[in-house]
Amino acid sequence: MSFSKIRDPKKRDLIVDEFLAMKKNIQNSFVPERLGDISAQRELSKFFKPITETQKDIKETLLKQIKPIT
């Protein structure tokens, strides 16, 4: 990262303000994307819940039936 010496206080403040505005804009734009991913995950879990529950039940019954090897 390089730093430049800006002697004019108005120009320096302008650059800092632009940077902070850009940072805030980027943060705000990523929030809906993350929330969209979360909602998509919830929808998928609702969709696949019958399958995962069935597999879980099958696994539990198989583990009860299999005797441990000693």
N, C-alpha and C positions, 0 to 999 in steps of 0.2 A: 504494500500500500504506500502510496507516495503522498507527501504533504506539501502543500504550497503555502508560501507566506503571502498573505493578502493584507496589505497595509491599510487599505481603505475600509473603515469599519462598516459603512453602509453595504458595500459589496460583500463583505464577510458575513454580515447578518442575513443578507439576501440568500447567499449560498446555504447557510445553515438552515434557514427557514424552508428553502426548497427541499433540502435533504430530509428534514423532519416531516414535511408534508408527503414526500414520496414514501418514506418509511411507513407512515400511518396508512397511506393508501394501499400499500402492499399487504400490510397486516390485515386490514379490513377486507381485502379481496380474497384472502386465503381462508377466512373464517367460514364463509358459506360453502367453500369446497370441502372443508373438513366436516362440517355438519352434514353435507350431502353424502359423504362417505359413510358417516355414522348411520344415517337413515337408510342408506342402501344395505348396510350390514344388518340392520334390524329387519328389513323386509325379507332379506335372504334367510335369516334365521327363522322367521315366521313360516316362510315357504317350505323350508327343509325340516322343520320341527318333527313332523310325523316320521320321516325317514330316520332321523337321528335318534328319536325315542325308541323306535323299533329296534335299531341296531344296539342301543344301550341295553334293552331288555334281553335281546338274544345273547349278548356278551355275558350278562349276569347269570343267565340260566346255564350257559356253557361252563362258566367258571364254577358253578355249584356242582355240576355233573362230573367235571374232571377231577380226579383224585391227584393230589400232589405226589410227585415222585420223590421217594426218600432213599 
